[in-house]
Amino acid sequence: MNRLSVELSGVRLKNPVIPASGTFGFGQEFAAYYDLNILGSISFKGTTGEARFGNPTPRIAECPAGMLNSVGLQNPGAEQVVAHELPALRSLYGGPIIANISGFSVEEYVRCVELLTREEQVEILEINISCPNVRHGGMAFGTDPAAAAEITRAVKAVATKPVYMKLSPNVTDIVAIAKACEDAGADGLSLINTLLGMRIDLSRRRPVLANSVGGYSGPGIFPVALRMVWQVTGAVSIPVIGMGGVSTARDVIEMMMAGAKAVQVGAANLVDPMACPKIIAALPEEMDRLVIRTLSEITRV
C-alpha cells in the first residue's frame, strides 16, 4: 500500500506534492537537481494562445515571509508548448502532467484547451482565471461569478480531460466563485493564486516592481490560503488542490486536513530547488508522528 497516494478526478498520483505553475517552468531546470519522477504531478508554466514576453523588469521582489512577482505570463505560446515543451517534459517525467492555461478572452481559453486536451501527456487542465478580461475593462475573470462560470462552461464544452479552475483570492467571497465554477461543470478547483501586494523603494520613492503591484506568495499567505481551502471544500463537492505558502510536510498535511485532495508547492521552489523532494521525504515521518496511516484518510471531505 502506498501511504502517500491520492486521486484527482480518476487520476492517480503517487503522492500529493505538485510543483505549482509559474515556479517550475517546464521541468527541465529542476531535472538537473533530482529525478522528477518522485513528484506526484507537475503543473507546468502558464500557457497562453500566443507567445508572451511578459512584463517589464524589475518584476520580482523579495519581501518578508515571501516574494512579489509581476512576471506577466511569459511563455512561448500554446503551439510551441505542444510541439517542444511537452515532449521535452515527458522525456524527463512519466507521471501525470497538469496543463496550466491562461487567456485574455473566452476564445483564447477555448483555443488553448482545444490544443492541449488532445495531448496524451496531459492528464488535467488547470484553468487560471486570474487574468484580466480585455473585453470588459480589465476585470479578472475570476473576480466575478458569472464570468468564472462563462469560462468554465466554454472550456468544458471542448475539454476531454478533467478541468480544474484556478481561483483568485482577490475577491470578497471566494465560495461564490467556487460554487459558480462547480455549477458550470468544473471537475475540480485549484486555490489560491497569489494575493495582490506591493513594496516601495524608499530611496527612489517609487514602487519596487515596474508594474507597481504584483502577486504576493510564500509562507506569509499560508493562513489565508488554508482558510479559503477550508471554506471552499465545505461548500462544494468537487476535489480541491490547495496551494499558497506551502513549504513543509506539515503544511501539506494541514492543507489536506482543511480539505485539499492534493497540494501545490510554489514560491518554496524558488528559494530551494530541492523543496519538493524534501517535503515528500519528510511526509512519512510526519504521518507516523501524527498517527496517520494514509494521506487519503485525513482529507476533510
TIROBA-526490 format. One line per 3 residues: for each residue y, z, x of C-alpha. Coordinates in nm, 2 decimals, decimal comma. Layout:
BEGIN
Y/Z/X  ...
//
This chain:
BEGIN
0,00/0,00/0,00  0,35/-0,09/0,13  0,56/0,21/0,05
0,88/0,02/0,11  0,81/-0,29/-0,11  1,04/-0,37/-0,40
1,07/-0,66/-0,65  1,36/-0,85/-0,78  1,30/-1,08/-1,08
0,95/-1,15/-0,97  1,04/-1,20/-0,60  0,86/-0,95/-0,38
1,05/-0,80/-0,08  0,86/-0,61/0,19  1,15/-0,36/0,19
1,48/-0,32/0,01  1,71/-0,39/0,31  1,91/-0,71/0,28
2,20/-0,81/0,51  2,49/-0,88/0,29  2,66/-1,22/0,26
2,95/-1,27/0,50  2,82/-1,02/0,75  2,52/-1,20/0,88
2,62/-1,57/0,90  2,32/-1,79/0,85  2,10/-1,55/1,06
2,09/-1,74/1,39  2,33/-1,50/1,57  2,12/-1,19/1,48
1,79/-1,36/1,58  1,89/-1,30/1,94  1,87/-0,92/1,88
1,55/-0,89/1,67  1,28/-1,06/1,47  1,45/-1,14/1,13
1,11/-1,12/0,96  1,14/-0,74/0,94  1,41/-0,78/0,67
1,34/-0,76/0,30  1,56/-1,07/0,24  1,88/-1,23/0,37
2,19/-1,32/0,17  2,35/-1,60/0,37  2,72/-1,67/0,42
2,91/-1,75/0,10  2,89/-2,13/0,04  3,14/-2,35/-0,15
3,13/-2,71/-0,26  3,34/-2,83/0,03  3,38/-2,71/0,39
3,64/-2,44/0,42  3,82/-2,33/0,74  3,93/-2,00/0,59
4,25/-1,80/0,60  4,49/-1,79/0,90  4,44/-1,53/1,17
4,46/-1,23/1,21  4,20/-1,19/0,93  4,00/-0,89/1,05
4,14/-0,54/1,10  3,97/-0,21/1,17  4,07/0,10/0,97
3,94/0,45/0,92  3,59/0,45/0,78  3,57/0,08/0,76
3,74/-0,26/0,80  3,96/-0,51/0,63  3,88/-0,88/0,61
4,05/-1,18/0,47  3,83/-1,45/0,62  3,87/-1,67/0,32
3,51/-1,80/0,27  3,49/-2,00/0,59  3,18/-2,21/0,56
3,05/-2,57/0,63  3,01/-2,66/0,26  2,70/-2,68/0,04
2,57/-3,02/0,16  2,58/-2,91/0,53  2,41/-2,58/0,44
2,13/-2,77/0,27  2,09/-3,02/0,55  2,13/-2,80/0,85
2,18/-2,42/0,80  1,89/-2,36/0,56  1,63/-2,54/0,77
1,75/-2,35/1,08  1,73/-2,02/0,90  1,38/-2,10/0,76
1,26/-2,17/1,12  1,35/-1,81/1,21  1,27/-1,63/0,89
0,98/-1,66/0,65  1,09/-1,41/0,38  1,28/-1,47/0,06
1,63/-1,61/0,10  1,93/-1,54/-0,12  2,19/-1,82/-0,15
2,54/-1,68/-0,20  2,76/-1,92/-0,39  3,13/-1,92/-0,44
3,37/-2,15/-0,61  3,72/-2,20/-0,75  3,63/-2,38/-1,07
3,33/-2,38/-1,31  3,24/-2,73/-1,19  3,23/-2,62/-0,83
2,99/-2,34/-0,90  2,77/-2,57/-1,10  2,77/-2,83/-0,83
2,66/-2,58/-0,56  2,39/-2,43/-0,78  2,25/-2,77/-0,86
2,22/-2,84/-0,49  2,08/-2,50/-0,38  1,85/-2,43/-0,68
1,64/-2,73/-0,57  1,58/-2,59/-0,22  1,23/-2,44/-0,18
1,36/-2,19/0,08  1,60/-2,03/-0,17  1,44/-1,76/-0,40
1,75/-1,61/-0,56  2,10/-1,74/-0,64  2,38/-1,48/-0,59
2,70/-1,60/-0,76  3,02/-1,45/-0,61  3,27/-1,43/-0,90
3,54/-1,26/-0,70  3,70/-1,60/-0,63  4,04/-1,69/-0,79
4,01/-1,93/-1,08  4,26/-2,20/-0,97  4,29/-2,34/-1,32
4,40/-2,01/-1,47  4,67/-1,88/-1,24  4,45/-1,75/-0,96
4,29/-1,46/-1,16  3,95/-1,39/-1,02  3,66/-1,49/-1,25
3,51/-1,15/-1,20  3,80/-0,96/-1,34  3,77/-1,09/-1,70
3,45/-1,05/-1,91  3,50/-1,39/-2,08  3,55/-1,57/-1,75
3,25/-1,39/-1,59  3,03/-1,49/-1,89  3,15/-1,85/-1,87
3,04/-1,89/-1,51  2,71/-1,71/-1,59  2,63/-1,95/-1,87
2,73/-2,26/-1,67  2,51/-2,18/-1,37  2,22/-2,06/-1,58
2,22/-2,40/-1,75  2,13/-2,57/-1,42  1,95/-2,30/-1,22
1,58/-2,29/-1,18  1,59/-1,97/-0,97  1,69/-1,61/-1,07
2,07/-1,58/-1,10  2,24/-1,26/-0,98  2,61/-1,23/-1,05
2,80/-1,05/-0,77  3,07/-0,83/-0,92  3,41/-0,73/-0,80
3,51/-0,36/-0,81  3,88/-0,45/-0,85  3,86/-0,41/-1,23
3,93/-0,14/-1,49  3,58/-0,15/-1,64  3,30/-0,29/-1,43
3,05/-0,21/-1,70  3,22/-0,45/-1,94  3,19/-0,73/-1,68
2,83/-0,64/-1,61  2,74/-0,65/-1,98  2,92/-0,98/-2,03
2,71/-1,13/-1,75  2,39/-0,99/-1,89  2,47/-1,11/-2,24
2,54/-1,46/-2,09  2,19/-1,47/-1,94  2,22/-1,33/-1,59
1,88/-1,23/-1,43  2,04/-0,96/-1,22  2,36/-0,82/-1,07
2,49/-0,75/-0,72  2,76/-0,49/-0,67  3,00/-0,41/-0,53
3,21/-0,67/-0,35  3,50/-0,54/-0,13  3,79/-0,33/-0,26
4,14/-0,47/-0,21  4,33/-0,30/0,07  4,59/-0,35/0,34
4,74/-0,19/0,65  5,09/-0,23/0,80  5,16/-0,27/1,17
5,43/-0,01/1,22  5,57/-0,16/1,54  5,61/-0,51/1,38
5,68/-0,36/1,03  5,46/-0,63/0,88  5,11/-0,63/0,73
4,83/-0,64/0,99  4,65/-0,93/0,82  4,81/-1,27/0,80
4,72/-1,28/0,43  4,87/-0,93/0,38  4,58/-0,79/0,18
4,21/-0,82/0,23  3,87/-0,67/0,13  3,80/-0,32/0,24
3,44/-0,24/0,33  3,25/0,01/0,53  3,14/0,38/0,48
3,47/0,47/0,31  3,38/0,28/-0,01  3,02/0,41/-0,05
3,10/0,68/-0,31  3,29/0,42/-0,52  3,00/0,17/-0,49
2,75/0,44/-0,58  2,95/0,54/-0,89  2,97/0,18/-1,01
2,60/0,11/-0,95  2,52/0,43/-1,14  2,75/0,32/-1,43
2,62/-0,03/-1,45  2,25/0,05/-1,42  2,29/0,29/-1,70
2,44/0,02/-1,92  2,23/-0,29/-1,85  1,86/-0,37/-1,85
1,86/-0,63/-1,57  1,80/-0,54/-1,20  2,09/-0,45/-0,97
2,13/-0,50/-0,59  2,35/-0,22/-0,47  2,59/-0,25/-0,18
2,91/-0,11/-0,04  2,93/0,11/0,27  2,56/0,14/0,32
2,49/0,23/0,68  2,19/0,47/0,69  1,84/0,50/0,55
1,97/0,80/0,34  2,23/0,57/0,20  1,96/0,33/0,09
1,77/0,60/-0,08  2,08/0,74/-0,25  2,17/0,39/-0,38
1,82/0,34/-0,52  1,83/0,68/-0,69  2,16/0,56/-0,85
1,96/0,27/-1,00  1,96/-0,02/-0,74  1,63/-0,21/-0,70
1,73/-0,33/-0,35  2,03/-0,26/-0,12  2,25/-0,49/0,09
2,40/-0,38/0,42  2,74/-0,53/0,51  3,00/-0,40/0,75
2,74/-0,20/0,94  2,60/-0,52/1,08  2,94/-0,60/1,24
2,95/-0,25/1,40  2,59/-0,25/1,52  2,38/-0,58/1,52
2,07/-0,35/1,50  2,19/-0,17/1,19  1,93/-0,32/0,96
1,63/-0,27/1,18  1,73/0,09/1,24  1,76/0,16/0,87
1,42/0,00/0,80  1,26/0,20/1,08  1,41/0,53/0,95
1,31/0,48/0,59  0,95/0,62/0,61  1,06/0,93/0,79
1,34/1,00/0,53  1,09/0,93/0,25  0,85/1,19/0,40
1,13/1,44/0,43  1,23/1,39/0,06  0,86/1,37/-0,06
0,89/1,01/-0,18  0,57/0,83/-0,20  0,71/0,48/-0,27
1,06/0,35/-0,30  0,98/0,18/-0,63  0,93/0,51/-0,79
1,27/0,65/-0,73  1,49/0,39/-0,89  1,67/0,55/-1,18
1,59/0,27/-1,43
//
